[in-house]
Amino acid sequence: MGHGAPSDKKLWGHIFEARALIGEEKWRAADLESLNANWEDLEAIFGDDPTIDATTPEGRLQILKAVASEIAAKDYAGPGRQPPERSTKSGTLGKELMPFCWRSAFFGNELMYFKFCFSGTDKDRRVCIHSLHKSKKRNRVNGN
C-alpha cells in the first residue's frame, strides 16, 4: 500500500488524532488569511444561529470540536485512488492533506468541507486547519 488513497484505518487514525489535538486546543491556521476568510463566511452564513459563533476563539474551538466529531473515514474527499495531495502552504509545505466533505448536523444539515494536516512532533504536534466552509459541490457526498 502507501501509493493510493489512505485506508479507512489510516483515515480514522487521522480523525482521532485531529479530535484529540483540537480537544487540547493544539490547532492553528495553515494560512491565517484563508482561514479568517472562512470564519467570516461561516459567521455571515450562520450568524443568526446562537450555537455557532465564528468570531471568538471559544466559538471557533467549539466549531472545530463539532466538525471533528462529525467527520468519518467515509467522508474522505481526497483524489480517489491517487495518493493524498500535499500542502503548498509555507507553514505546512509537503504535509499530507486530509479533506472531508459531509452533511453536517452541526451546520443545519449543510454539505460542508473541512481540510487539515498535521505538523510537528510530540508536544509541538498541531492540527493545521486549511479550510472549513460550505462545500462547493451540489448535493453530492462521495458520489451520492
A tleap script that builds the chain and sets N, CA, C and O, in Angstrom:
source leaprc.protein.ff14SB
mol = sequence {
  NMET GLY HIE GLY ALA PRO SER ASP LYS LYS
  LEU TRP GLY HIE ILE PHE GLU ALA ARG ALA
  LEU ILE GLY GLU GLU LYS TRP ARG ALA ALA
  ASP LEU GLU SER LEU ASN ALA ASN TRP GLU
  ASP LEU GLU ALA ILE PHE GLY ASP ASP PRO
  THR ILE ASP ALA THR THR PRO GLU GLY ARG
  LEU GLN ILE LEU LYS ALA VAL ALA SER GLU
  ILE ALA ALA LYS ASP TYR ALA GLY PRO GLY
  ARG GLN PRO PRO GLU ARG SER THR LYS SER
  GLY THR LEU GLY LYS GLU LEU MET PRO PHE
  CYS TRP ARG SER ALA PHE PHE GLY ASN GLU
  LEU MET TYR PHE LYS PHE CYS PHE SER GLY
  THR ASP LYS ASP ARG ARG VAL CYS ILE HIE
  SER LEU HIE LYS SER LYS LYS ARG ASN ARG
  VAL ASN GLY CASN
}
set mol.1.N position { 0.832 -1.187 0.000 }
set mol.1.CA position { 0.000 0.000 0.000 }
set mol.1.C position { 0.871 1.242 0.000 }
set mol.1.O position { 2.028 1.180 -0.416 }
set mol.2.N position { 0.339 2.380 0.460 }
set mol.2.CA position { 1.123 3.585 0.554 }
set mol.2.C position { 1.134 4.427 -0.708 }
set mol.2.O position { 1.528 5.592 -0.663 }
set mol.3.N position { 0.708 3.864 -1.842 }
set mol.3.CA position { 0.752 4.617 -3.083 }
set mol.3.C position { -0.600 5.154 -3.512 }
set mol.3.O position { -0.670 6.018 -4.386 }
set mol.4.N position { -1.682 4.658 -2.910 }
set mol.4.CA position { -3.016 5.101 -3.293 }
set mol.4.C position { -3.658 5.933 -2.204 }
set mol.4.O position { -2.983 6.506 -1.350 }
set mol.5.N position { -4.974 5.985 -2.256 }
set mol.5.CA position { -5.733 6.713 -1.243 }
set mol.5.C position { -5.517 6.063 0.123 }
set mol.5.O position { -5.260 4.862 0.204 }
set mol.6.N position { -5.621 6.844 1.187 }
set mol.6.CA position { -5.429 6.268 2.525 }
set mol.6.C position { -6.517 5.244 2.856 }
set mol.6.O position { -7.664 5.381 2.430 }
set mol.7.N position { -6.145 4.235 3.609 }
set mol.7.CA position { -7.096 3.219 4.055 }
set mol.7.C position { -8.025 3.820 5.108 }
set mol.7.O position { -7.726 4.860 5.694 }
set mol.8.N position { -9.158 3.150 5.340 }
set mol.8.CA position { -10.061 3.603 6.397 }
set mol.8.C position { -9.352 3.637 7.742 }
set mol.8.O position { -9.578 4.543 8.544 }
set mol.9.N position { -8.498 2.656 7.987 }
set mol.9.CA position { -7.766 2.614 9.259 }
set mol.9.C position { -6.893 3.862 9.415 }
set mol.9.O position { -6.862 4.476 10.481 }
set mol.10.N position { -6.190 4.227 8.354 }
set mol.10.CA position { -5.340 5.421 8.402 }
set mol.10.C position { -6.188 6.679 8.552 }
set mol.10.O position { -5.835 7.576 9.319 }
set mol.11.N position { -7.305 6.754 7.827 }
set mol.11.CA position { -8.183 7.921 7.931 }
set mol.11.C position { -8.723 8.069 9.345 }
set mol.11.O position { -8.717 9.166 9.903 }
set mol.12.N position { -9.193 6.957 9.931 }
set mol.12.CA position { -9.697 7.027 11.304 }
set mol.12.C position { -8.588 7.455 12.261 }
set mol.12.O position { -8.839 8.200 13.208 }
set mol.13.N position { -7.367 6.991 12.021 }
set mol.13.CA position { -6.245 7.425 12.852 }
set mol.13.C position { -6.050 8.930 12.788 }
set mol.13.O position { -5.831 9.580 13.811 }
set mol.14.N position { -6.131 9.481 11.582 }
set mol.14.CA position { -6.008 10.930 11.412 }
set mol.14.C position { -7.166 11.666 12.078 }
set mol.14.O position { -6.962 12.694 12.725 }
set mol.15.N position { -8.369 11.148 11.923 }
set mol.15.CA position { -9.544 11.783 12.522 }
set mol.15.C position { -9.424 11.780 14.043 }
set mol.15.O position { -9.658 12.807 14.681 }
set mol.16.N position { -9.061 10.640 14.633 }
set mol.16.CA position { -8.937 10.565 16.095 }
set mol.16.C position { -7.820 11.473 16.605 }
set mol.16.O position { -7.954 12.091 17.661 }
set mol.17.N position { -6.719 11.556 15.855 }
set mol.17.CA position { -5.640 12.455 16.264 }
set mol.17.C position { -6.088 13.910 16.180 }
set mol.17.O position { -5.796 14.701 17.077 }
set mol.18.N position { -6.797 14.270 15.108 }
set mol.18.CA position { -7.306 15.635 14.971 }
set mol.18.C position { -8.262 15.962 16.110 }
set mol.18.O position { -8.188 17.047 16.687 }
set mol.19.N position { -9.154 15.040 16.437 }
set mol.19.CA position { -10.085 15.253 17.555 }
set mol.19.C position { -9.336 15.518 18.850 }
set mol.19.O position { -9.671 16.441 19.592 }
set mol.20.N position { -8.318 14.702 19.119 }
set mol.20.CA position { -7.556 14.850 20.356 }
set mol.20.C position { -6.818 16.187 20.397 }
set mol.20.O position { -6.858 16.893 21.405 }
set mol.21.N position { -6.150 16.529 19.306 }
set mol.21.CA position { -5.395 17.788 19.279 }
set mol.21.C position { -6.314 18.999 19.389 }
set mol.21.O position { -5.992 19.952 20.098 }
set mol.22.N position { -7.440 18.978 18.707 }
set mol.22.CA position { -8.396 20.078 18.807 }
set mol.22.C position { -8.921 20.163 20.236 }
set mol.22.O position { -9.062 21.258 20.782 }
set mol.23.N position { -9.209 19.021 20.841 }
set mol.23.CA position { -9.670 18.993 22.231 }
set mol.23.C position { -8.670 19.590 23.198 }
set mol.23.O position { -9.046 20.149 24.228 }
set mol.24.N position { -7.390 19.469 22.864 }
set mol.24.CA position { -6.316 20.039 23.693 }
set mol.24.C position { -5.960 21.457 23.252 }
set mol.24.O position { -4.991 22.041 23.738 }
set mol.25.N position { -6.750 22.005 22.329 }
set mol.25.CA position { -6.530 23.345 21.773 }
set mol.25.C position { -5.171 23.454 21.064 }
set mol.25.O position { -4.546 24.514 21.060 }
set mol.26.N position { -4.734 22.356 20.475 }
set mol.26.CA position { -3.480 22.317 19.731 }
set mol.26.C position { -3.783 22.350 18.242 }
set mol.26.O position { -3.525 21.390 17.516 }
set mol.27.N position { -4.333 23.466 17.806 }
set mol.27.CA position { -4.635 23.659 16.391 }
set mol.27.C position { -4.165 25.054 16.003 }
set mol.27.O position { -3.988 25.937 16.843 }
set mol.28.N position { -3.972 25.217 14.706 }
set mol.28.CA position { -3.609 26.530 14.177 }
set mol.28.C position { -4.054 26.603 12.726 }
set mol.28.O position { -4.342 25.588 12.092 }
set mol.29.N position { -4.102 27.813 12.221 }
set mol.29.CA position { -4.431 28.011 10.811 }
set mol.29.C position { -3.214 27.670 9.968 }
set mol.29.O position { -2.101 28.089 10.288 }
set mol.30.N position { -3.411 26.921 8.906 }
set mol.30.CA position { -2.315 26.656 7.973 }
set mol.30.C position { -1.960 27.954 7.242 }
set mol.30.O position { -0.793 28.226 6.959 }
set mol.31.N position { -2.986 28.743 6.945 }
set mol.31.CA position { -2.817 30.051 6.322 }
set mol.31.C position { -3.852 30.969 6.990 }
set mol.31.O position { -5.054 30.824 6.767 }
set mol.32.N position { -3.380 31.899 7.797 }
set mol.32.CA position { -4.268 32.724 8.608 }
set mol.32.C position { -5.266 33.511 7.772 }
set mol.32.O position { -6.442 33.594 8.127 }
set mol.33.N position { -4.813 34.084 6.673 }
set mol.33.CA position { -5.704 34.887 5.834 }
set mol.33.C position { -6.838 34.040 5.249 }
set mol.33.O position { -7.997 34.456 5.260 }
set mol.34.N position { -6.504 32.865 4.744 }
set mol.34.CA position { -7.523 31.979 4.170 }
set mol.34.C position { -8.519 31.509 5.222 }
set mol.34.O position { -9.728 31.532 4.993 }
set mol.35.N position { -8.009 31.083 6.378 }
set mol.35.CA position { -8.916 30.583 7.403 }
set mol.35.C position { -9.767 31.713 7.976 }
set mol.35.O position { -10.939 31.501 8.288 }
set mol.36.N position { -9.199 32.906 8.118 }
set mol.36.CA position { -10.004 34.042 8.585 }
set mol.36.C position { -11.149 34.324 7.614 }
set mol.36.O position { -12.254 34.663 8.039 }
set mol.37.N position { -10.895 34.188 6.327 }
set mol.37.CA position { -11.959 34.369 5.336 }
set mol.37.C position { -13.035 33.307 5.520 }
set mol.37.O position { -14.223 33.601 5.390 }
set mol.38.N position { -12.627 32.062 5.826 }
set mol.38.CA position { -13.599 31.002 6.096 }
set mol.38.C position { -14.436 31.324 7.327 }
set mol.38.O position { -15.655 31.148 7.321 }
set mol.39.N position { -13.771 31.803 8.397 }
set mol.39.CA position { -14.514 32.159 9.620 }
set mol.39.C position { -15.533 33.250 9.324 }
set mol.39.O position { -16.670 33.189 9.792 }
set mol.40.N position { -15.126 34.245 8.548 }
set mol.40.CA position { -16.036 35.349 8.202 }
set mol.40.C position { -17.219 34.837 7.390 }
set mol.40.O position { -18.355 35.248 7.624 }
set mol.41.N position { -16.962 33.949 6.444 }
set mol.41.CA position { -18.045 33.371 5.644 }
set mol.41.C position { -19.007 32.573 6.518 }
set mol.41.O position { -20.225 32.669 6.361 }
set mol.42.N position { -18.455 31.786 7.438 }
set mol.42.CA position { -19.309 30.999 8.333 }
set mol.42.C position { -20.171 31.913 9.196 }
set mol.42.O position { -21.354 31.645 9.407 }
set mol.43.N position { -19.582 32.976 9.686 }
set mol.43.CA position { -20.334 33.907 10.517 }
set mol.43.C position { -21.437 34.577 9.702 }
set mol.43.O position { -22.543 34.777 10.204 }
set mol.44.N position { -21.146 34.920 8.463 }
set mol.44.CA position { -22.153 35.541 7.605 }
set mol.44.C position { -23.302 34.570 7.312 }
set mol.44.O position { -24.463 34.976 7.251 }
set mol.45.N position { -22.976 33.300 7.134 }
set mol.45.CA position { -23.992 32.300 6.808 }
set mol.45.C position { -24.794 31.892 8.040 }
set mol.45.O position { -26.019 31.780 7.976 }
set mol.46.N position { -24.102 31.669 9.168 }
set mol.46.CA position { -24.740 31.100 10.350 }
set mol.46.C position { -24.833 32.078 11.520 }
set mol.46.O position { -25.129 31.670 12.643 }
set mol.47.N position { -24.586 33.352 11.270 }
set mol.47.CA position { -24.544 34.354 12.337 }
set mol.47.C position { -25.805 34.467 13.161 }
set mol.47.O position { -25.741 34.880 14.319 }
set mol.48.N position { -26.953 34.113 12.603 }
set mol.48.CA position { -28.205 34.181 13.352 }
set mol.48.C position { -28.396 32.986 14.286 }
set mol.48.O position { -29.268 33.008 15.154 }
set mol.49.N position { -27.586 31.950 14.108 }
set mol.49.CA position { -27.681 30.748 14.943 }
set mol.49.C position { -26.883 30.983 16.226 }
set mol.49.O position { -25.663 31.136 16.159 }
set mol.50.N position { -27.532 31.016 17.389 }
set mol.50.CA position { -26.817 31.303 18.637 }
set mol.50.C position { -25.822 30.211 19.041 }
set mol.50.O position { -24.979 30.443 19.908 }
set mol.51.N position { -25.906 29.025 18.427 }
set mol.51.CA position { -24.981 27.946 18.779 }
set mol.51.C position { -23.683 28.004 17.973 }
set mol.51.O position { -22.730 27.286 18.276 }
set mol.52.N position { -23.646 28.853 16.951 }
set mol.52.CA position { -22.464 28.934 16.093 }
set mol.52.C position { -21.900 30.349 16.155 }
set mol.52.O position { -22.538 31.298 15.698 }
set mol.53.N position { -20.693 30.489 16.726 }
set mol.53.CA position { -20.041 31.793 16.829 }
set mol.53.C position { -18.628 31.674 16.277 }
set mol.53.O position { -17.723 31.196 16.962 }
set mol.54.N position { -18.447 32.107 15.053 }
set mol.54.CA position { -17.137 32.009 14.402 }
set mol.54.C position { -16.286 33.254 14.630 }
set mol.54.O position { -15.255 33.428 13.981 }
set mol.55.N position { -16.715 34.130 15.556 }
set mol.55.CA position { -15.983 35.379 15.777 }
set mol.55.C position { -15.043 35.333 16.968 }
set mol.55.O position { -14.172 36.195 17.089 }
set mol.56.N position { -15.191 34.358 17.848 }
set mol.56.CA position { -14.360 34.298 19.053 }
set mol.56.C position { -13.512 33.031 19.065 }
set mol.56.O position { -13.868 32.040 18.428 }
set mol.57.N position { -12.395 33.060 19.785 }
set mol.57.CA position { -11.586 31.834 19.906 }
set mol.57.C position { -12.387 30.677 20.518 }
set mol.57.O position { -12.226 29.529 20.105 }
set mol.58.N position { -13.243 30.972 21.494 }
set mol.58.CA position { -14.047 29.926 22.123 }
set mol.58.C position { -15.059 29.350 21.134 }
set mol.58.O position { -15.277 28.139 21.087 }
set mol.59.N position { -15.668 30.221 20.353 }
set mol.59.CA position { -16.629 29.767 19.350 }
set mol.59.C position { -15.965 28.945 18.268 }
set mol.59.O position { -16.512 27.940 17.813 }
set mol.60.N position { -14.798 29.370 17.862 }
set mol.60.CA position { -14.061 28.626 16.828 }
set mol.60.C position { -13.658 27.250 17.333 }
set mol.60.O position { -13.732 26.264 16.600 }
set mol.61.N position { -13.232 27.187 18.590 }
set mol.61.CA position { -12.879 25.893 19.175 }
set mol.61.C position { -14.109 24.991 19.224 }
set mol.61.O position { -14.019 23.805 18.906 }
set mol.62.N position { -15.248 25.538 19.617 }
set mol.62.CA position { -16.491 24.768 19.647 }
set mol.62.C position { -16.831 24.241 18.252 }
set mol.62.O position { -17.223 23.084 18.101 }
set mol.63.N position { -16.682 25.081 17.248 }
set mol.63.CA position { -16.966 24.676 15.868 }
set mol.63.C position { -16.024 23.550 15.448 }
set mol.63.O position { -16.465 22.543 14.893 }
set mol.64.N position { -14.733 23.719 15.711 }
set mol.64.CA position { -13.769 22.690 15.309 }
set mol.64.C position { -14.015 21.372 16.027 }
set mol.64.O position { -13.873 20.307 15.427 }
set mol.65.N position { -14.383 21.428 17.302 }
set mol.65.CA position { -14.712 20.196 18.036 }
set mol.65.C position { -15.917 19.507 17.400 }
set mol.65.O position { -15.925 18.288 17.230 }
set mol.66.N position { -16.932 20.291 17.050 }
set mol.66.CA position { -18.131 19.712 16.434 }
set mol.66.C position { -17.797 19.090 15.082 }
set mol.66.O position { -18.234 17.979 14.779 }
set mol.67.N position { -17.026 19.803 14.275 }
set mol.67.CA position { -16.643 19.307 12.954 }
set mol.67.C position { -15.848 18.015 13.090 }
set mol.67.O position { -16.138 17.031 12.409 }
set mol.68.N position { -14.849 18.012 13.964 }
set mol.68.CA position { -14.010 16.821 14.137 }
set mol.68.C position { -14.822 15.638 14.644 }
set mol.68.O position { -14.508 14.492 14.323 }
set mol.69.N position { -15.860 15.900 15.432 }
set mol.69.CA position { -16.689 14.792 15.935 }
set mol.69.C position { -17.630 14.250 14.863 }
set mol.69.O position { -18.084 13.110 14.961 }
set mol.70.N position { -17.927 15.047 13.848 }
set mol.70.CA position { -18.860 14.614 12.798 }
set mol.70.C position { -18.202 13.862 11.649 }
set mol.70.O position { -18.807 12.944 11.096 }
set mol.71.N position { -17.000 14.221 11.281 }
set mol.71.CA position { -16.394 13.596 10.098 }
set mol.71.C position { -16.060 12.134 10.357 }
set mol.71.O position { -15.778 11.732 11.485 }
set mol.72.N position { -16.099 11.358 9.296 }
set mol.72.CA position { -15.796 9.931 9.363 }
set mol.72.C position { -14.956 9.551 8.149 }
set mol.72.O position { -14.867 10.313 7.186 }
set mol.73.N position { -14.350 8.393 8.196 }
set mol.73.CA position { -13.498 7.933 7.093 }
set mol.73.C position { -14.258 7.933 5.770 }
set mol.73.O position { -13.682 8.242 4.726 }
set mol.74.N position { -15.537 7.593 5.802 }
set mol.74.CA position { -16.344 7.546 4.576 }
set mol.74.C position { -16.508 8.916 3.938 }
set mol.74.O position { -16.887 9.012 2.770 }
set mol.75.N position { -16.228 9.983 4.692 }
set mol.75.CA position { -16.380 11.347 4.194 }
set mol.75.C position { -15.117 11.890 3.533 }
set mol.75.O position { -15.084 13.039 3.094 }
set mol.76.N position { -14.077 11.055 3.466 }
set mol.76.CA position { -12.819 11.494 2.849 }
set mol.76.C position { -13.085 11.965 1.429 }
set mol.76.O position { -13.741 11.275 0.648 }
set mol.77.N position { -12.576 13.135 1.101 }
set mol.77.CA position { -12.841 13.743 -0.209 }
set mol.77.C position { -11.563 13.949 -1.006 }
set mol.77.O position { -11.471 14.857 -1.832 }
set mol.78.N position { -10.585 13.100 -0.751 }
set mol.78.CA position { -9.322 13.196 -1.474 }
set mol.78.C position { -9.455 12.672 -2.891 }
set mol.78.O position { -10.539 12.277 -3.321 }
set mol.79.N position { -8.347 12.670 -3.609 }
set mol.79.CA position { -8.372 12.344 -5.039 }
set mol.79.C position { -8.464 10.847 -5.353 }
set mol.79.O position { -7.518 10.261 -5.878 }
set mol.80.N position { -9.587 10.241 -5.034 }
set mol.80.CA position { -9.870 8.859 -5.445 }
set mol.80.C position { -8.790 7.870 -5.083 }
set mol.80.O position { -8.422 7.744 -3.915 }
set mol.81.N position { -8.280 7.168 -6.075 }
set mol.81.CA position { -7.264 6.147 -5.829 }
set mol.81.C position { -5.853 6.727 -5.806 }
set mol.81.O position { -4.878 5.998 -5.622 }
set mol.82.N position { -5.752 8.006 -5.989 }
set mol.82.CA position { -4.439 8.656 -6.003 }
set mol.82.C position { -3.951 8.883 -4.572 }
set mol.82.O position { -4.753 8.894 -3.638 }
set mol.83.N position { -2.654 9.062 -4.398 }
set mol.83.CA position { -2.139 9.417 -3.073 }
set mol.83.C position { -2.704 10.774 -2.650 }
set mol.83.O position { -3.062 11.588 -3.501 }
set mol.84.N position { -2.786 11.019 -1.345 }
set mol.84.CA position { -3.290 12.306 -0.872 }
set mol.84.C position { -2.466 13.468 -1.423 }
set mol.84.O position { -1.267 13.346 -1.670 }
set mol.85.N position { -3.150 14.597 -1.607 }
set mol.85.CA position { -2.453 15.804 -2.035 }
set mol.85.C position { -1.538 16.280 -0.911 }
set mol.85.O position { -1.722 15.931 0.255 }
set mol.86.N position { -0.562 17.073 -1.285 }
set mol.86.CA position { 0.381 17.634 -0.317 }
set mol.86.C position { 0.184 19.142 -0.244 }
set mol.86.O position { -0.174 19.782 -1.232 }
set mol.87.N position { 0.423 19.696 0.934 }
set mol.87.CA position { 0.256 21.127 1.146 }
set mol.87.C position { 1.299 21.933 0.387 }
set mol.87.O position { 2.457 21.533 0.268 }
set mol.88.N position { 0.863 23.069 -0.120 }
set mol.88.CA position { 1.785 24.005 -0.773 }
set mol.88.C position { 1.953 25.272 0.062 }
set mol.88.O position { 2.649 26.199 -0.353 }
set mol.89.N position { 1.315 25.319 1.248 }
set mol.89.CA position { 1.441 26.474 2.149 }
set mol.89.C position { 2.795 26.416 2.840 }
set mol.89.O position { 3.275 25.338 3.191 }
set mol.90.N position { 3.409 27.577 3.033 }
set mol.90.CA position { 4.770 27.612 3.577 }
set mol.90.C position { 4.889 26.957 4.950 }
set mol.90.O position { 5.884 26.283 5.216 }
set mol.91.N position { 3.910 27.134 5.821 }
set mol.91.CA position { 3.988 26.573 7.172 }
set mol.91.C position { 3.756 25.083 7.244 }
set mol.91.O position { 4.098 24.453 8.245 }
set mol.92.N position { 3.181 24.504 6.202 }
set mol.92.CA position { 2.879 23.071 6.192 }
set mol.92.C position { 3.339 22.409 4.891 }
set mol.92.O position { 2.807 21.373 4.493 }
set mol.93.N position { 4.311 23.003 4.246 }
set mol.93.CA position { 4.776 22.557 2.937 }
set mol.93.C position { 5.079 21.055 2.917 }
set mol.93.O position { 5.849 20.546 3.731 }
set mol.94.N position { 4.450 20.368 1.966 }
set mol.94.CA position { 4.701 18.947 1.772 }
set mol.94.C position { 3.907 18.025 2.684 }
set mol.94.O position { 3.967 16.807 2.511 }
set mol.95.N position { 3.173 18.553 3.636 }
set mol.95.CA position { 2.395 17.711 4.550 }
set mol.95.C position { 1.181 17.135 3.824 }
set mol.95.O position { 0.618 17.765 2.929 }
set mol.96.N position { 0.793 15.934 4.225 }
set mol.96.CA position { -0.341 15.234 3.628 }
set mol.96.C position { -1.651 15.914 4.038 }
set mol.96.O position { -1.920 16.091 5.226 }
set mol.97.N position { -2.458 16.290 3.050 }
set mol.97.CA position { -3.729 16.963 3.312 }
set mol.97.C position { -4.852 15.949 3.491 }
set mol.97.O position { -4.913 14.939 2.791 }
set mol.98.N position { -5.732 16.234 4.431 }
set mol.98.CA position { -6.878 15.384 4.723 }
set mol.98.C position { -8.167 16.171 4.501 }
set mol.98.O position { -8.628 16.861 5.410 }
set mol.99.N position { -8.759 16.081 3.302 }
set mol.99.CA position { -10.022 16.787 3.034 }
set mol.99.C position { -11.230 15.878 3.293 }
set mol.99.O position { -11.205 14.686 2.989 }
set mol.100.N position { -12.273 16.465 3.856 }
set mol.100.CA position { -13.506 15.736 4.132 }
set mol.100.C position { -14.699 16.560 3.676 }
set mol.100.O position { -14.713 17.783 3.820 }
set mol.101.N position { -15.696 15.885 3.128 }
set mol.101.CA position { -16.935 16.522 2.710 }
set mol.101.C position { -18.075 15.687 3.293 }
set mol.101.O position { -18.149 14.482 3.051 }
set mol.102.N position { -18.955 16.317 4.051 }
set mol.102.CA position { -20.016 15.584 4.738 }
set mol.102.C position { -21.216 16.489 4.978 }
set mol.102.O position { -21.119 17.715 4.924 }
set mol.103.N position { -22.338 15.855 5.243 }
set mol.103.CA position { -23.557 16.577 5.575 }
set mol.103.C position { -23.534 16.787 7.092 }
set mol.103.O position { -23.576 15.821 7.855 }
set mol.104.N position { -23.469 18.028 7.520 }
set mol.104.CA position { -23.232 18.372 8.920 }
set mol.104.C position { -24.512 18.671 9.701 }
set mol.104.O position { -25.274 19.571 9.349 }
set mol.105.N position { -24.728 17.916 10.744 }
set mol.105.CA position { -25.843 18.203 11.653 }
set mol.105.C position { -25.588 19.521 12.382 }
set mol.105.O position { -26.514 20.305 12.590 }
set mol.106.N position { -24.342 19.765 12.768 }
set mol.106.CA position { -23.999 20.999 13.494 }
set mol.106.C position { -24.336 22.235 12.668 }
set mol.106.O position { -24.814 23.235 13.204 }
set mol.107.N position { -24.088 22.165 11.379 }
set mol.107.CA position { -24.362 23.291 10.487 }
set mol.107.C position { -25.723 23.145 9.788 }
set mol.107.O position { -25.869 23.530 8.628 }
set mol.108.N position { -26.700 22.597 10.483 }
set mol.108.CA position { -28.066 22.557 9.958 }
set mol.108.C position { -28.242 21.729 8.706 }
set mol.108.O position { -28.999 22.102 7.810 }
set mol.109.N position { -27.543 20.600 8.637 }
set mol.109.CA position { -27.634 19.665 7.511 }
set mol.109.C position { -27.015 20.214 6.219 }
set mol.109.O position { -27.333 19.738 5.129 }
set mol.110.N position { -26.145 21.200 6.339 }
set mol.110.CA position { -25.435 21.735 5.170 }
set mol.110.C position { -24.324 20.773 4.762 }
set mol.110.O position { -23.759 20.069 5.599 }
set mol.111.N position { -24.022 20.752 3.490 }
set mol.111.CA position { -22.889 19.997 2.971 }
set mol.111.C position { -21.649 20.856 3.221 }
set mol.111.O position { -21.538 21.964 2.697 }
set mol.112.N position { -20.722 20.339 4.021 }
set mol.112.CA position { -19.558 21.112 4.448 }
set mol.112.C position { -18.260 20.468 3.955 }
set mol.112.O position { -18.224 19.290 3.599 }
set mol.113.N position { -17.207 21.271 3.945 }
set mol.113.CA position { -15.875 20.828 3.507 }
set mol.113.C position { -14.870 21.256 4.569 }
set mol.113.O position { -14.875 22.406 5.009 }
set mol.114.N position { -14.010 20.332 4.979 }
set mol.114.CA position { -13.011 20.572 6.031 }
set mol.114.C position { -11.706 19.925 5.595 }
set mol.114.O position { -11.675 18.740 5.264 }
set mol.115.N position { -10.629 20.702 5.594 }
set mol.115.CA position { -9.323 20.161 5.175 }
set mol.115.C position { -8.277 20.534 6.210 }
set mol.115.O position { -8.203 21.677 6.661 }
set mol.116.N position { -7.457 19.534 6.582 }
set mol.116.CA position { -6.415 19.758 7.582 }
set mol.116.C position { -5.196 18.896 7.285 }
set mol.116.O position { -5.228 18.009 6.432 }
set mol.117.N position { -4.133 19.178 8.007 }
set mol.117.CA position { -2.942 18.338 8.006 }
set mol.117.C position { -2.333 18.424 9.399 }
set mol.117.O position { -2.870 19.096 10.280 }
set mol.118.N position { -1.235 17.755 9.589 }
set mol.118.CA position { -0.550 17.784 10.880 }
set mol.118.C position { 0.846 18.352 10.712 }
set mol.118.O position { 1.455 18.238 9.648 }
set mol.119.N position { 1.348 18.969 11.779 }
set mol.119.CA position { 2.732 19.429 11.786 }
set mol.119.C position { 3.315 19.203 13.168 }
set mol.119.O position { 2.589 19.086 14.156 }
set mol.120.N position { 4.623 19.144 13.219 }
set mol.120.CA position { 5.315 18.993 14.493 }
set mol.120.C position { 5.272 17.579 15.034 }
set mol.120.O position { 4.638 16.688 14.468 }
set mol.121.N position { 5.965 17.399 16.146 }
set mol.121.CA position { 6.010 16.111 16.829 }
set mol.121.C position { 5.870 16.338 18.324 }
set mol.121.O position { 6.089 17.438 18.830 }
set mol.122.N position { 5.504 15.284 19.006 }
set mol.122.CA position { 5.393 15.286 20.465 }
set mol.122.C position { 4.606 16.487 20.986 }
set mol.122.O position { 3.460 16.690 20.583 }
set mol.123.N position { 5.196 17.281 21.869 }
set mol.123.CA position { 4.497 18.423 22.466 }
set mol.123.C position { 4.212 19.531 21.467 }
set mol.123.O position { 3.332 20.361 21.694 }
set mol.124.N position { 4.947 19.554 20.365 }
set mol.124.CA position { 4.742 20.573 19.334 }
set mol.124.C position { 3.775 20.116 18.240 }
set mol.124.O position { 3.580 20.828 17.255 }
set mol.125.N position { 3.178 18.955 18.398 }
set mol.125.CA position { 2.255 18.424 17.399 }
set mol.125.C position { 1.009 19.312 17.337 }
set mol.125.O position { 0.450 19.674 18.372 }
set mol.126.N position { 0.579 19.658 16.126 }
set mol.126.CA position { -0.594 20.503 15.906 }
set mol.126.C position { -1.391 19.980 14.710 }
set mol.126.O position { -0.839 19.387 13.783 }
set mol.127.N position { -2.696 20.216 14.758 }
set mol.127.CA position { -3.511 20.013 13.571 }
set mol.127.C position { -3.609 21.389 12.918 }
set mol.127.O position { -3.977 22.371 13.564 }
set mol.128.N position { -3.282 21.444 11.658 }
set mol.128.CA position { -3.259 22.704 10.905 }
set mol.128.C position { -4.490 22.741 10.006 }
set mol.128.O position { -4.651 21.904 9.118 }
set mol.129.N position { -5.348 23.717 10.249 }
set mol.129.CA position { -6.604 23.821 9.524 }
set mol.129.C position { -6.379 24.618 8.247 }
set mol.129.O position { -5.966 25.777 8.290 }
set mol.130.N position { -6.653 23.992 7.118 }
set mol.130.CA position { -6.518 24.648 5.816 }
set mol.130.C position { -7.810 25.319 5.390 }
set mol.130.O position { -7.789 26.438 4.877 }
set mol.131.N position { -8.942 24.642 5.597 }
set mol.131.CA position { -10.204 25.253 5.203 }
set mol.131.C position { -11.376 24.597 5.907 }
set mol.131.O position { -11.347 23.420 6.266 }
set mol.132.N position { -12.408 25.407 6.090 }
set mol.132.CA position { -13.671 24.962 6.648 }
set mol.132.C position { -14.746 25.869 6.076 }
set mol.132.O position { -14.812 27.056 6.398 }
set mol.133.N position { -15.588 25.300 5.223 }
set mol.133.CA position { -16.606 26.113 4.561 }
set mol.133.C position { -17.702 25.221 3.998 }
set mol.133.O position { -17.585 23.996 3.987 }
set mol.134.N position { -18.773 25.862 3.529 }
set mol.134.CA position { -19.803 25.110 2.819 }
set mol.134.C position { -19.152 24.501 1.584 }
set mol.134.O position { -18.321 25.130 0.930 }
set mol.135.N position { -19.539 23.279 1.280 }
set mol.135.CA position { -18.973 22.600 0.123 }
set mol.135.C position { -19.400 23.292 -1.161 }
set mol.135.O position { -20.515 23.801 -1.273 }
set mol.136.N position { -18.504 23.300 -2.110 }
set mol.136.CA position { -18.822 23.852 -3.425 }
set mol.136.C position { -19.537 22.817 -4.291 }
set mol.136.O position { -20.072 23.147 -5.349 }
set mol.137.N position { -19.543 21.556 -3.833 }
set mol.137.CA position { -20.291 20.508 -4.538 }
set mol.137.C position { -21.768 20.753 -4.305 }
set mol.137.O position { -22.154 21.385 -3.321 }
set mol.138.N position { -22.577 20.262 -5.195 }
set mol.138.CA position { -24.026 20.425 -5.065 }
set mol.138.C position { -24.668 19.079 -4.714 }
set mol.138.O position { -24.772 18.189 -5.559 }
set mol.139.N position { -25.089 18.946 -3.472 }
set mol.139.CA position { -25.856 17.772 -3.011 }
set mol.139.C position { -25.161 16.441 -3.283 }
set mol.139.O position { -25.827 15.430 -3.501 }
set mol.140.N position { -23.850 16.433 -3.274 }
set mol.140.CA position { -23.134 15.175 -3.508 }
set mol.140.C position { -22.127 14.949 -2.396 }
set mol.140.O position { -21.331 15.830 -2.073 }
set mol.141.N position { -22.169 13.792 -1.830 }
set mol.141.CA position { -21.166 13.347 -0.870 }
set mol.141.C position { -20.764 11.952 -1.313 }
set mol.141.O position { -21.581 11.031 -1.326 }
set mol.142.N position { -19.507 11.805 -1.672 }
set mol.142.CA position { -18.981 10.507 -2.087 }
set mol.142.C position { -19.858 9.821 -3.132 }
set mol.142.O position { -20.159 8.632 -3.023 }
set mol.143.N position { -20.262 10.587 -4.147 }
set mol.143.CA position { -21.000 10.028 -5.259 }
set mol.143.C position { -22.490 9.853 -5.006 }
set mol.143.O position { -23.212 9.420 -5.904 }
set mol.144.N position { -22.967 10.173 -3.819 }
set mol.144.CA position { -24.398 10.023 -3.505 }
set mol.144.C position { -25.175 11.275 -3.811 }
set mol.144.O position { -26.388 11.316 -3.605 }
savepdb mol mol.pdb
quit
